[in-house]
C-alpha cells in the first residue's frame, strides 16, 4: 500500500517490540537482507529519531546528514545505497507502535507528496490498531448488559468502571450518511493531499473526488473541506 501510494522504489517498516525497540520486518525494493530483522532503539538512526520525536523525519542525504546517528550506515548507505529516506511513526493514543520508511537511490529526493501519503496510511494503521477486535467488542457489550442487571448499586458501579477502563465507552456516533469513499477522500484531505493527489491515490477522476468532498460537506453540515475534516474527526469518523 505504501509503495503504491508514494511511488517510491524502496519501502519497509516494522513494529515496536515489548522492549520498545523497532524491529524491521517488512520490505519491498531492498537489494539484500542486511536490514531484515534489524533492531532500532529510540533515538538511534532515522527511525529511532522518528520514535523519539513522535513525528515524521526526512533526510535528503542519509550519508552526510547531522540530524541522526550513523550506526546503521553500513546497511543503509553501503549495502542498500539509499540516499533520501523518511521514517513515519504509526502513533496510537500518543504511543508509537511502528514506523514506516520510504527511500530512493541516486540524486532524487523524497517529496512532500510521499510524506503526506505515508501519513494517511500511518493514520489508517493507527485506527486499525486502536480498534478493539470483534470478540472484545462483543465481550464489552455483554459486560454492559450484565452491569444493567445487577441490583447492588455499588457492584453495578464497579462493573461500569471496569467496562469503561477496558475501552467500553459508548461509541461516538459517526455520521450515518458518510460512504467509505467519502471517508477515504476526507482521510487524504486531512493530511493535505490535493484533489489531484487524492484522485491518483484512489484511482478516481478529480471531478469524482470533488463530488465526494461536496457530499461529505453536505452531510456534515459544513461549507469547506477543512471544516469537513474537523467535523469528521470530532465525530470519530477519522
C-alpha positions, 0 to 999 in steps of 0.5 A: 500500500505504501509503495503504491501510494508514494511511488517510491522504489524502496519501502519497509517498516516494522513494529515496536517490540515489548522492549520498545525497540523497532524491529524491521520486518517488512520490505519491498525494493531492498537489494539484500537482507542486511536490514531484515530483522534489524533492531532500532532503539529510540533515538538511534538512526532515522527511525529511532529519531522518528520514535523519539520525536513522535513525528515524521523525519526526512533526510535528503542525504542519509550519508552526510546528514547531522540530524541522526546517528550513523550506526546503521550506515553500513546497511543503509548507505553501503549495502542498500545505497539509499540516499533520501529516506523518511521514517513515519511513526504509526502513533496510537493514543500518543504511543508509537507502535511502528514506523514506516520508511520510504527511500530512493537511490541516486540524486532524487529526493523524497517529496512532500507528496510521499510524506503526506501519503505515508501519513494517511496510511500511518493514520489508517494503521493507527485506527486499525490498531486502536480498534478493539477486535470483534470478540472484545467488542462483543465481550464489552457489550455483554459486560454492559448488559450484565452491569444493567442487571445487577441490583447492588448499586455499588457492584453495578458501579464497579462493573461500569468502571471496569467496562469503561477502563477496558475501552467500553465507552459508548461509541461516538456516533459517526455520521450515518450518511458518510460512504467509505469513499467519502471517508477515504477522500476526507482521510487524504484531505486531512493530511493535505493531499490535493484533489489531484493527489487524492484522485491518483491515490484512489484511482478516481477522476478529480471531478469524482473526488470533488463530488465526494468532498461536496457530499461529505460537506453536505452531510456534515453540515459544513461549507469547506473541506477543512471544516469537513475534516474537523467535523469528521474527526470530532465525530470519530469518523477519522 
